Amino acid sequence: MSNGRLRWRKFVSNFMLAMTGVCAFVSVLVLFFILGYLLFNGGTSINWDFFTKLPKPVGEAGGGMANAIVGSGKILLLASLMGVPIGFLGGIYLAEFSGKGMASVVRYAADLLNGVPSIVIGIFAYSLVVLPFKHFSALAGAFALGMMMIPITLRSTEEFLKSVPRMLREAAMALGASKWKTIVTVIVPAAYRGIMTAILLALARVAGETAPLLFTAFGNRFESHGWSQPTATLPVMIYTYAVSPYDDWHRQAWAAGLVLLGLVLIINILARTILSRGIAVPRS
């Protein structure tokens, strides 16, 4: 190989390495820019009242978003109780029981559901849960978000269960364990870190959704007791305050955005930490 061609290949290699580094830096810079912008605009509005007080009447300064924080927690909790078991059991079926034909159909349906725009999910939940009962509710909002959690949990659970070494299955079956006992006592415990990661990522995925909640939970400027009333959530409050004509509401919208982004970051960091530990091989 001539010296000229060798220098050219080294130049191309170094140039592409530099470009990949620049792109990686820009990707990280965008995240820090968003965080910095939120801190600059909303950091000064975060105080104890923001987490403990209800919104003030329209036009008055002050107040907080305690109702939206509690409402988001309620809806996410109920959505997890609806969507996670279905996705988890569906993932077990795909990984351990389904044939090639049926598995392909279920996977395709899950991937298609995962790609459906969230506003379409909101309209569907509105027609199915809100219209028959003729009122918005936390239950309807949880139903919409739970539907969005199903495909994420299902596909991730399937992949993590498949990553469990086959020898663990064979060893349990050789000792006389039934198929279901092998799954419950060996396979699921071995993949529990990955499954927990999938659940946390699904939770982070739906935590910031606004469109489904506009059609289902709607919103409420007061405390919502129970599950059958319109319920305030952080994403909807951010939207409502951001389009309002009041400067104080704009500051609180930035603060709520910072809190919501912080929540999503914490969930993602927790999920990455759990996943980095790898598969937990059960010991006798």
C-alpha positions in Angstrom: 0.0 0.0 0.0 1.4 3.4 -1.0 2.1 6.1 1.6 -0.4 8.4 -0.1 -3.2 5.9 0.2 -2.3 5.1 3.7 -2.3 8.8 4.7 -5.7 9.2 3.0 -7.2 6.3 4.9 -5.8 7.6 8.2 -7.3 11.0 7.4 -10.7 9.5 6.7 -10.6 7.4 9.8 -9.6 10.4 12.0 -12.2 12.7 10.3 -15.0 10.2 10.9 -13.9 9.6 14.5 -13.9 13.4 15.1 -17.4 13.7 13.5 -18.8 11.0 15.7 -17.4 12.7 18.7 -18.9 16.0 17.7 -22.3 14.4 17.1 -22.2 12.7 20.5 -21.2 16.0 22.1 -24.1 17.8 20.4 -26.5 15.1 21.5 -25.5 15.6 25.2 -25.4 19.4 24.8 -29.0 19.4 23.7 -30.0 17.7 27.0 -28.0 20.1 29.1 -29.3 23.0 27.2 -32.9 22.0 27.9 -32.0 21.4 31.6 -30.3 24.7 31.8 -33.2 26.5 30.1 -35.7 25.0 32.5 -33.5 25.8 35.5 -33.2 29.4 34.3 -36.9 29.9 33.7 -38.5 27.7 36.3 -35.9 27.2 39.1 -36.8 30.4 40.9 -40.5 29.3 41.1 -39.8 26.0 42.8 -40.4 26.3 46.5 -42.3 24.6 49.3 -45.6 26.2 48.3 -45.2 24.8 44.8 -45.3 21.2 46.1 -47.9 21.8 48.9 -50.3 24.5 47.8 -53.3 24.4 45.4 -53.4 26.8 42.4 -54.5 30.3 43.1 -57.7 31.7 41.5 -57.2 33.0 37.9 -55.2 36.2 37.9 -53.7 35.9 41.4 -50.0 35.2 41.8 -48.6 32.4 43.9 -50.0 29.0 44.7 -48.7 25.7 43.7 -49.4 22.4 41.9 -49.9 20.0 44.8 -53.1 18.7 43.2 -51.3 18.1 39.8 -48.4 16.3 41.5 -50.7 14.0 43.5 -53.0 13.5 40.5 -50.1 12.5 38.3 -48.9 10.0 40.9 -52.4 8.5 41.2 -52.9 8.1 37.5 -49.4 6.7 36.9 -49.9 4.2 39.8 -53.3 3.0 38.4 -51.9 2.9 34.9 -49.1 0.7 36.1 -51.6 -1.6 37.8 -53.6 -1.9 34.6 -50.8 -2.1 32.0 -47.9 -3.8 33.6 -49.6 -7.2 34.5 -50.9 -7.5 30.9 -47.6 -6.7 29.4 -45.7 -8.9 31.8 -47.9 -11.9 31.3 -48.0 -11.3 27.5 -44.2 -11.2 27.5 -44.0 -14.5 29.3 -46.4 -16.0 26.8 -44.3 -14.8 23.8 -41.0 -16.0 25.4 -42.1 -19.3 26.7 -45.3 -20.7 25.1 -46.1 -19.1 21.7 -45.5 -20.7 18.4 -43.8 -18.8 15.5 -47.1 -17.8 13.8 -48.9 -16.6 16.9 -45.8 -14.9 18.3 -45.3 -12.9 15.1 -48.9 -11.7 15.1 -48.7 -10.6 18.8 -45.3 -8.9 18.3 -46.6 -7.1 15.2 -49.7 -5.9 17.1 -47.6 -4.8 20.1 -45.2 -2.8 17.8 -48.1 -1.3 16.0 -49.8 -0.3 19.2 -46.5 1.2 20.4 -46.4 3.4 17.3 -50.0 4.7 17.5 -49.9 8.4 18.3 -50.8 9.2 21.8 -53.7 11.5 20.8 -55.3 8.6 19.0 -55.1 6.6 22.3 -56.7 9.5 24.0 -59.6 9.7 21.6 -60.1 5.9 21.9 -60.1 6.1 25.7 -62.5 9.1 25.5 -65.0 7.2 23.4 -64.7 4.0 25.4 -64.5 5.2 29.0 -65.4 8.9 29.2 -68.5 9.1 26.9 -70.4 6.1 28.4 -70.0 7.5 32.0 -70.4 11.1 30.8 -67.6 12.6 32.8 -63.8 12.8 32.9 -61.9 10.8 35.6 -58.6 9.7 36.8 -59.7 6.1 35.9 -60.1 7.1 32.2 -56.7 8.8 32.3 -55.1 5.7 33.8 -56.8 3.5 31.2 -55.3 5.5 28.4 -51.8 5.5 29.9 -52.0 1.9 30.8 -52.7 1.0 27.2 -49.5 2.8 26.2 -47.5 0.9 28.8 -48.6 -2.6 27.6 -46.6 -2.9 24.4 -43.4 -1.5 26.0 -43.6 -3.8 28.9 -44.6 -6.8 26.7 -41.7 -6.5 24.2 -39.1 -5.7 26.8 -40.2 -8.6 29.1 -40.0 -11.0 26.2 -36.5 -9.9 25.3 -35.2 -10.1 28.9 -36.8 -13.5 29.5 -35.2 -14.8 26.3 -31.8 -13.6 27.5 -31.9 -16.0 30.5 -29.5 -18.9 29.7 -31.2 -22.0 28.4 -29.3 -24.2 30.8 -31.3 -22.8 33.7 -34.5 -24.0 32.1 -33.1 -27.4 31.3 -31.7 -27.8 34.8 -35.0 -27.0 36.4 -36.9 -29.3 34.1 -34.4 -32.1 34.7 -35.1 -31.8 38.5 -38.8 -32.4 37.8 -40.1 -28.9 37.9 -43.2 -28.2 35.7 -43.1 -25.5 33.0 -44.9 -23.0 35.1 -42.9 -23.7 38.2 -39.7 -23.3 36.2 -40.9 -19.9 34.9 -42.0 -18.6 38.3 -39.1 -19.9 40.4 -36.2 -19.8 37.9 -36.7 -17.8 34.8 -38.5 -14.7 36.1 -36.2 -14.3 39.2 -33.2 -14.5 36.8 -34.6 -11.7 34.6 -36.2 -9.6 37.3 -33.7 -6.7 37.0 -34.4 -6.4 33.2 -38.2 -6.6 33.8 -38.1 -3.9 36.5 -36.1 -1.8 34.0 -38.8 -2.3 31.4 -41.5 -1.3 33.8 -39.6 1.9 34.8 -38.9 2.8 31.2 -42.6 2.3 30.3 -43.5 4.5 33.3 -41.1 7.2 32.1 -42.5 6.9 28.6 -46.0 7.8 29.7 -45.2 10.2 32.5 -45.0 13.2 30.2 -48.0 12.4 27.9 -50.5 15.2 27.6 -52.8 14.5 24.7 -54.4 11.3 26.3 -55.0 13.1 29.6 -56.7 16.1 27.9 -59.3 13.6 26.6 -59.7 11.6 29.7 -58.6 13.1 33.1 -59.0 16.6 31.7 -58.0 18.6 34.7 -59.1 20.1 38.0 -57.9 23.2 40.0 -58.9 21.5 43.3 -58.1 18.3 45.1 -59.6 15.2 43.5 -60.8 12.6 45.9 -61.3 9.1 44.6 -60.9 7.9 41.0 -64.1 9.1 39.3 -63.5 12.8 39.1 -61.6 15.0 36.7 -58.0 15.1 38.0 -55.2 17.5 37.5 -51.8 16.2 36.2 -48.5 17.9 35.6 -48.4 17.6 31.8 -51.9 19.1 31.4 -51.2 21.9 34.0 -48.0 22.7 32.0 -50.1 23.1 28.8 -52.8 25.1 30.5 -50.4 27.5 32.2 -48.1 27.8 29.2 -50.9 29.1 26.9 -52.3 31.4 29.5 -51.8 35.2 29.4 -50.4 35.4 33.0 -46.6 35.8 33.6 -46.9 34.0 37.0 -48.5 31.0 35.4 -45.8 30.9 32.8 -43.1 30.7 35.5 -45.0 27.9 37.2 -45.3 26.1 33.9 -41.5 26.2 33.6 -41.2 25.0 37.2 -43.6 22.1 36.5 -41.6 21.2 33.4 -38.4 21.1 35.4 -40.1 18.9 38.0 -41.5 16.6 35.3 -38.2 16.3 33.5 -36.4 15.7 36.8 -38.8 12.8 37.5 -38.2 11.3 34.1 -34.4 11.6 34.5 -34.5 9.9 37.9 -36.6 7.1 36.6 -34.2 6.6 33.7 -31.1 6.7 35.9 -32.7 4.2 38.2 -33.6 1.9 35.3 -30.0 2.1 33.9 -28.6 1.4 37.3 -30.7 -1.7 37.7 -30.0 -2.9 34.2 -26.2 -2.4 34.6 -26.2 -5.1 37.3 -27.0 -7.7 34.6 -29.1 -10.8 34.9 -29.5 -12.2 38.4 -28.8 -15.9 38.3 -30.8 -17.5 41.1 -28.8 -19.6 43.6 -29.8 -22.7 45.4 
